Amino acid sequence: MKNAVKLVGLAAALMIMPFIMQSAAAAETIELKMGHFMSPMHIQHQKSFVPFAQELEKLTKGEVKIKIFPGGALGGALELADAVKTGVVDIAFIVPSYNTGRFPRISAFDLPFIFKNAVQTTEILYDVYEQYLADDFKDYKVLWLYSCDTGQLHSVTKPIRKIEDLQGMKMRTPSSYMSEALRLLGVNPLSMPLSELAVSLDKHVIDGMLTPNTAIVDFKLANTIKYSAQIDFYVSPMAVIMNKEKFNALPDSAKKALEQAGGKKWGLRAAKLYDDYAQTTLRELGDSGKVKIFNLSAADRKKCIEKVKKMEADWVAKNTAKGIPAEELLTKIKTLTAQK
């Protein structure tokens, strides 16, 4: 009788064991929430954020999974830096220039007419990060840094063949830095949500916009703009950041995997996605015959640089007053751009 009871108990234990093991495995899985404000159709969502999450899961053998919330579900473009800091979201994609005054050191990269593409910018971001930029991100764990492709001038009302054509035009601007730059070039800069851009261009509320080529496709503007002037006006530095306390609380294996999956190589990968996408977009716009593309001359670019030159001096003075070695940083950036 006792043996029969033991056998029944053993059988019952064997039956429930898979459920116990499954529950234990589920309890051990770490799920991290990642937020960004772009569409799930955006190239960075599909070819950078999702593959990163997949790589992390592979490296940790399923121990760590990332659930991605696109479209501002966990906070808009202006809110995500705070959302990460407070732990509302574990990981987020941010554009530092959207948070005016919060990331003063990296704002050197927002100055116009310095960089030639996203990959070059990303290389330089990493070259100067430890010495000059790290204090901007002291409240976060930086997973990777990178940049978008260079911003160009796009219009619906008239072609921009030379810099004088910009006089008096109303252009949508992406940031306060670019508003100042456009103003110095004789443009009337206007800020507006991206959601209003297509209608505003179509109804000629604005004459055009200053934006990277990739944004034309991302925000479905290819059938709206009529002219595009390529001048490599600016870049926007970007970052994927993580809540510092959340990172520190992870097992060492998970920390190692996050650093292995992200870092400089992933930043360069994401930057190259932008550069390649920009070239593809430009080629497709030209082939469509719907958009006339102009390459502004080196002489016009030089005129622009002269007109906005005071922005660099103003940036240095403003940030030197904050105790930042601003002149040293900007000189270092200029030296590196000449080398890369």
FENVEN-V705495 format. One record per pair of residues at least 12 apart in sequence whose ideal C-beta (glycine too) atoms are under 10 Angstrom apart, sorted by the first residue. I is the first residue (numbers start at 1). J is the second residue. Records with the same first field share a line. If there is no record, write none. Layout:
I->J + J
//
This chain:
25->62 + 63
28->62 + 63 + 251
29->57 + 60 + 62 + 63 + 64 + 65
30->60 + 62 + 63 + 64 + 65 + 66 + 90 + 246 + 249 + 250 + 251 + 254
31->64 + 65 + 66 + 67 + 90
32->53 + 56 + 64 + 65 + 66 + 67 + 68 + 89 + 90 + 91 + 242 + 243 + 246 + 247 + 250 + 254 + 258
33->66 + 67 + 68 + 69 + 73 + 74 + 83 + 87 + 88 + 89 + 90 + 91 + 92 + 243 + 246
34->49 + 50 + 52 + 53 + 66 + 67 + 68 + 69 + 70 + 74 + 84 + 89 + 90 + 91 + 92 + 93 + 143 + 240 + 242
35->67 + 68 + 69 + 70 + 71 + 72 + 73 + 74 + 75 + 76 + 79 + 80 + 83 + 84 + 88 + 89 + 90 + 91 + 92 + 93 + 94
36->48 + 49 + 68 + 69 + 70 + 71 + 72 + 73 + 74 + 75 + 77 + 80 + 89 + 91 + 92 + 93 + 94 + 240
37->69 + 70 + 71 + 72 + 73 + 74 + 75 + 76 + 77 + 78 + 79 + 80 + 92 + 93 + 94 + 95 + 98 + 194
38->70 + 71 + 72 + 77 + 93 + 194 + 218 + 219
39->70 + 71 + 72 + 218 + 219 + 220
40->68 + 69 + 70 + 71
41->70 + 71 + 217 + 218 + 220
42->70 + 71 + 93 + 214 + 215 + 217 + 218 + 219
43->214 + 217 + 218 + 270 + 273 + 274 + 276 + 277
44->70 + 93 + 146 + 148 + 214 + 218 + 238 + 240 + 270 + 273 + 274 + 277
45->68 + 70 + 71 + 93
46->70 + 273
47->269 + 270 + 273 + 277
48->93 + 144 + 146 + 240 + 266 + 267 + 269 + 270 + 271 + 273 + 274
49->66 + 68 + 70 + 91 + 93 + 240 + 270
50->66 + 68 + 70
51->261 + 266 + 269 + 270
52->66 + 68 + 91 + 143 + 144 + 240 + 258 + 261 + 262 + 266 + 269 + 270
53->65 + 66 + 67 + 68 + 91 + 261
54->66 + 261
55->257 + 260 + 261 + 262 + 266
56->143 + 254 + 257 + 258 + 260 + 261 + 262
57->257 + 261
58->257 + 261
59->253 + 254 + 256 + 257 + 258 + 260 + 261
60->250 + 251 + 253 + 254 + 256 + 257 + 258 + 260 + 261
61->253 + 257
63->250 + 251 + 253 + 254 + 257
64->250 + 251 + 253 + 254 + 255 + 257 + 258 + 261
66->90 + 91 + 258 + 261
67->90 + 91
68->91 + 93
69->89 + 92
70->93
73->89
74->88 + 89 + 90 + 91 + 92
75->88 + 89 + 92 + 94
76->98 + 193
77->93 + 94 + 95 + 98 + 99 + 193 + 194
78->94 + 95 + 98 + 99 + 100
79->92 + 94 + 98 + 99
80->92 + 93 + 94 + 95 + 98 + 99 + 241
81->94 + 95 + 96 + 98 + 99 + 102 + 103 + 137 + 139 + 140 + 239 + 241
82->94 + 99 + 102
83->243
84->139 + 140 + 141 + 240 + 241 + 242 + 243 + 244 + 246
85->139 + 140 + 241 + 243 + 244 + 245
86->243
87->243 + 244 + 245 + 246
88->243
89->241 + 242 + 243 + 246
90->141 + 241 + 242 + 243 + 246 + 247 + 250
91->140 + 141 + 143 + 240 + 241 + 242 + 243 + 246 + 247 + 258 + 262
92->140 + 143 + 239 + 240 + 241 + 242 + 243
93->143 + 144 + 146 + 238 + 239 + 240 + 241 + 270
94->140 + 237 + 238 + 239 + 240 + 241
95->110 + 148 + 174 + 175 + 236 + 237 + 238 + 239
96->109 + 110 + 133 + 136 + 137 + 145 + 175 + 236 + 237 + 238 + 239 + 241
97->109 + 110 + 174 + 175 + 176 + 177 + 178 + 234 + 236 + 237 + 238
98->174 + 175 + 176 + 236
100->175 + 176 + 177
101->176 + 318 + 322
102->136 + 139
103->133 + 135 + 136 + 137 + 237 + 239
104->133 + 135 + 136 + 315 + 318 + 319 + 322 + 324 + 326
105->128 + 129 + 132 + 133 + 134 + 135 + 136 + 137 + 319 + 322 + 324 + 325 + 326 + 329
106->125 + 128 + 129 + 132 + 133 + 136 + 137 + 145 + 237 + 238 + 239 + 329
107->136 + 175 + 176 + 177 + 237 + 315 + 318 + 319 + 324 + 326
108->124 + 128 + 132 + 133 + 237 + 312 + 315 + 316 + 319 + 324 + 326 + 329 + 330 + 332 + 333 + 334
109->121 + 124 + 125 + 128 + 133 + 145 + 147 + 177 + 234 + 235 + 236 + 237 + 238 + 329 + 333
110->174 + 175 + 176 + 177 + 178 + 181 + 234 + 235 + 236 + 237 + 311 + 315
111->177 + 178 + 180 + 181 + 234 + 235 + 308 + 311 + 312 + 314 + 315 + 316 + 330 + 333
112->151 + 177 + 178 + 180 + 181 + 182 + 184 + 185 + 210 + 231 + 232 + 233 + 234 + 235 + 304 + 305 + 307 + 308 + 309 + 311 + 312
113->150 + 181 + 231 + 232 + 233 + 234 + 301 + 302 + 304 + 305 + 306 + 307 + 308 + 309 + 311 + 312
114->232 + 234 + 235 + 305 + 312 + 330 + 333 + 334 + 337
115->147 + 150 + 232 + 234 + 235 + 237 + 333 + 336 + 337 + 340
116->150 + 232 + 235 + 275 + 337 + 340
117->147 + 148 + 149 + 150 + 232 + 235 + 271 + 272 + 274 + 275 + 278 + 279 + 340
118->146 + 147 + 148 + 149 + 150 + 212 + 214 + 235 + 236 + 237 + 238 + 267 + 268 + 270 + 271 + 272 + 273 + 274 + 275 + 276 + 277 + 278
119->146 + 147 + 149 + 267 + 268 + 269 + 270 + 271 + 272 + 273 + 274 + 275 + 276 + 340
120->147 + 150 + 235 + 271 + 275 + 336 + 337 + 339 + 340
121->145 + 146 + 147 + 148 + 149 + 150 + 235 + 236 + 237 + 238 + 267 + 271 + 274 + 275 + 333 + 337 + 340
122->144 + 145 + 146 + 147 + 235 + 237 + 238 + 264 + 267 + 268 + 269 + 270 + 271 + 272 + 274 + 275
123->147 + 264 + 267 + 268 + 271 + 336 + 337 + 339 + 340
124->147 + 237 + 332 + 333 + 334 + 335 + 336 + 337 + 339 + 340
125->144 + 145 + 146 + 147 + 235 + 237 + 238 + 239 + 264 + 267 + 268 + 271 + 333 + 336
126->144 + 145 + 146 + 263 + 264 + 267 + 268
127->264 + 332 + 333 + 335 + 336 + 339 + 340
128->328 + 329 + 332 + 333 + 336
129->142 + 145 + 264
131->325 + 328 + 329 + 332
132->324 + 325 + 326 + 328 + 329 + 330 + 332 + 333
133->145 + 237 + 239 + 329
135->324
136->239 + 324
137->239 + 241 + 244
138->244
139->241 + 243 + 244 + 245
140->239 + 240 + 241 + 242 + 243 + 244 + 247
141->240 + 241 + 242 + 243 + 244 + 245 + 246 + 247 + 248 + 250 + 255 + 258 + 259 + 262
142->239 + 240 + 241 + 242 + 244 + 262 + 263 + 267
143->239 + 240 + 241 + 242 + 247 + 258 + 259 + 261 + 262 + 263 + 266 + 267
144->238 + 239 + 240 + 241 + 259 + 261 + 262 + 263 + 264 + 265 + 266 + 267 + 268 + 269 + 270 + 271
145->237 + 238 + 239 + 240 + 241 + 262 + 263 + 264 + 266 + 267 + 268 + 270 + 271
146->235 + 236 + 237 + 238 + 239 + 240 + 264 + 266 + 267 + 268 + 269 + 270 + 271 + 272 + 273 + 274
147->212 + 234 + 235 + 236 + 237 + 238 + 267 + 270 + 271 + 274 + 275
148->174 + 211 + 212 + 213 + 214 + 215 + 234 + 235 + 236 + 237 + 238 + 270 + 271 + 273 + 274 + 275 + 277 + 278
149->211 + 212 + 213 + 214 + 215 + 232 + 235 + 236 + 271 + 272 + 273 + 274 + 275 + 276 + 277 + 278 + 279 + 281 + 282
150->212 + 213 + 230 + 231 + 232 + 233 + 234 + 235 + 236 + 274 + 275 + 278
151->173 + 174 + 175 + 178 + 181 + 209 + 210 + 211 + 212 + 213 + 215 + 231 + 232 + 233 + 234 + 235 + 236
152->209 + 210 + 211 + 212 + 213 + 215 + 216 + 228 + 229 + 230 + 231 + 232 + 233 + 234 + 278 + 282 + 293 + 294 + 295 + 296
153->165 + 166 + 169 + 171 + 182 + 185 + 187 + 208 + 209 + 210 + 211 + 227 + 228 + 229 + 230 + 231 + 233 + 294 + 296
154->171 + 172 + 201 + 207 + 208 + 209 + 210 + 211 + 212 + 213 + 215 + 216 + 221 + 224 + 225 + 226 + 227 + 228 + 229 + 230 + 285 + 291 + 293
155->169 + 170 + 171 + 201 + 206 + 207 + 208 + 209 + 225 + 226 + 227 + 228 + 229 + 292
156->200 + 201 + 202 + 203 + 204 + 206 + 207 + 208 + 209 + 221 + 224 + 225 + 226 + 227
157->169 + 170 + 201 + 204 + 206 + 207 + 208 + 226 + 227
158->207 + 208 + 226 + 227
159->226 + 227 + 228 + 229 + 292 + 293 + 294
160->207 + 208 + 227 + 228 + 229 + 230 + 231 + 294 + 296 + 300
161->227 + 229 + 292 + 294 + 295 + 296 + 297 + 300
162->229 + 294 + 296 + 297 + 299 + 300 + 303
163->185 + 186 + 229 + 231 + 296 + 297 + 299 + 300 + 301 + 302 + 303 + 304 + 307
164->185 + 186 + 300 + 303
165->186 + 227 + 229 + 294 + 296 + 300
166->182 + 185 + 186 + 187 + 188 + 207 + 208 + 229 + 300 + 304
167->185 + 186 + 187 + 188
168->186 + 187 + 188 + 207
169->182 + 185 + 186 + 187 + 188 + 189 + 206 + 207 + 208
170->182 + 187 + 188 + 189 + 190 + 200 + 204 + 205 + 206 + 207 + 208 + 209
171->185 + 187 + 188 + 189 + 190 + 206 + 207 + 208 + 209 + 210 + 211
172->189 + 190 + 191 + 192 + 193 + 194 + 196 + 197 + 200 + 201 + 205 + 206 + 207 + 208 + 209 + 210 + 211
173->187 + 188 + 189 + 190 + 191 + 192 + 206 + 209 + 210 + 211
174->189 + 191 + 194 + 209 + 210 + 211 + 212 + 215 + 233 + 234 + 236
175->189 + 191 + 210 + 234 + 236
176->189 + 191
177->234 + 236 + 308 + 311 + 315
178->191 + 210 + 211 + 233 + 234 + 236 + 308
179->191 + 210
180->308 + 310 + 311 + 314
181->210 + 233 + 234 + 304 + 307 + 308 + 311
182->210 + 233 + 308
183->308
184->304 + 306 + 307 + 308 + 309 + 310 + 311
185->233 + 303 + 304 + 307 + 308
186->307
187->207 + 208 + 210
188->206 + 207
189->206 + 210
190->205 + 206 + 207 + 209
192->205 + 206 + 209
194->209 + 211 + 215 + 218 + 219 + 221
195->219
197->209 + 211 + 215 + 219 + 220 + 221 + 224
198->219 + 220 + 221 + 223 + 224 + 225
199->224
200->224
201->221 + 224 + 225 + 226
202->221 + 223 + 224 + 225
207->227
208->225 + 226 + 227 + 228 + 229
209->221 + 224 + 225
210->229 + 231 + 233 + 234
211->225 + 233 + 234 + 236
212->233 + 234 + 235 + 236 + 274 + 275 + 277 + 278 + 281
213->228 + 230 + 274 + 275 + 277 + 278 + 279 + 280 + 281 + 282 + 283 + 284 + 285 + 293
214->273 + 274 + 275 + 276 + 277 + 278 + 279 + 280 + 281 + 282
215->278 + 281
216->228 + 278 + 281 + 282 + 284 + 285 + 291
217->277 + 278 + 280 + 281 + 284 + 285
218->277 + 281
221->291
222->281 + 284 + 285 + 288 + 290 + 291
223->288 + 290 + 291
224->290 + 291
225->285 + 290 + 291 + 292
226->290 + 291 + 292
227->291 + 292 + 293 + 294
228->281 + 282 + 285 + 286 + 291 + 292 + 293 + 294 + 295
229->292 + 293 + 294 + 295 + 296 + 300
230->278 + 282 + 293 + 294 + 295 + 296
231->294 + 295 + 296 + 297 + 300 + 301 + 304
232->296 + 301
233->296 + 301 + 304 + 308
235->271 + 274
238->267 + 270 + 271 + 274
239->267
240->262 + 266 + 267 + 270
242->258 + 262
247->259
312->326 + 327 + 330 + 334
313->327 + 330
315->327 + 329 + 330
316->328 + 329 + 330 + 331
//
